[in-house]
Structure formats: C-alpha cells, structure tokens
Amino acid sequence: MSDFFSYQAPAEPTRSRGAATPPQWVLQDLPAEDWEHVLRFAARQRHAAGARVVAAGAAAPALYLIASGQVRLQAPGQAPQLRGEGEAFGLLSFLDGAPSAVEAVVAGPGPAELLRLTPEALQQLAAWQPRLALALLREVAALVAARLRVFQPAD
C-alpha cells in the first residue's frame, strides 16, 4: 500500500454509452457533479450474462455498485438473492478486507455494468474529496445496518 498522502490526480471518468446514471439506492441524492467525482475513482466493468464477478473465497475486497443489469448473490446454505440497478454488494469484504463468503454472478438475460471501488480507491477519494468519501461510507454503513436489523428480534 502506498503512502496515505501520495496520490496522483484522479483520472477522468471513463464512459461507455451515454452519461453515467447514478445508482438509485447508493448515493441517490448526490448531485450530478459530485457523482462525476466519485466515478473518477471507481473502475467501470461490463460483464456478460452468466459471468462470475466474485468467487466465494476470493480475497479481493471491493464495493460494487450496479449501474445496470442484475447480479445474483449466492452464499453457501442460503437462498440466492437478486440485486439490481442502484444496489450494492461486496459491503463486508470492502469494509473488513476478509475473503468474500458470497459468489456473485451476472443474472442475465443481458450484461451488467458495475462500478467497482476498492479500499485503496476510497482512500484516494478521501484525499481528494473527503466530503464525498464520508457520504459513501455513511451510506455503506447504513446498508450494513439495515441488513443486520433483519436479524434483530422484534420489540
């Protein structure tokens, strides 16, 4: 890992067809110009239907935001979950760096376009745009909290 304060200027966002559309759930209230700053630090990936995005046991922590398409998440012994446009996955591995317990596969019928943000990219975002990095972390924390609340007993 490089020195915390040694960062290159962020790259211009890469665009596929048309302008990027902010996800509906993660950072949904972010103004377009702020969203463009976030895009400079995320790697845009396009995966064909059926492609494995994350293998269970993979030690490559990243937060994935689904820009388009659908992804099926499968943890051993659990029912698969489908995530679509605007949703995120990879939250726990992103936060703690542990290998993923979940396999993520593009759930067709078409491709999926994903935005991949690594912990190192988040550090760079924090150096250049601390307000945006904090907003992203707050949203990730809120998503994790919402998913954990499912397991709390009812009052």
Secondary structure, 3 states (H helix, E strand, C coil): CCCCCCCCCCCCCCCCCCCCCCCCCCCCCCCHHHHHHHHCCCEEEEECCCCEEECCCCCCCCEEEEEECCEEEECCCCCCEEECCCCEECHHHHHHCCCCCCEEEECCCCCEEEEEECHHHHHHHHHHCHHHHHHHHHHHHHHHHHHHHCCCCCC
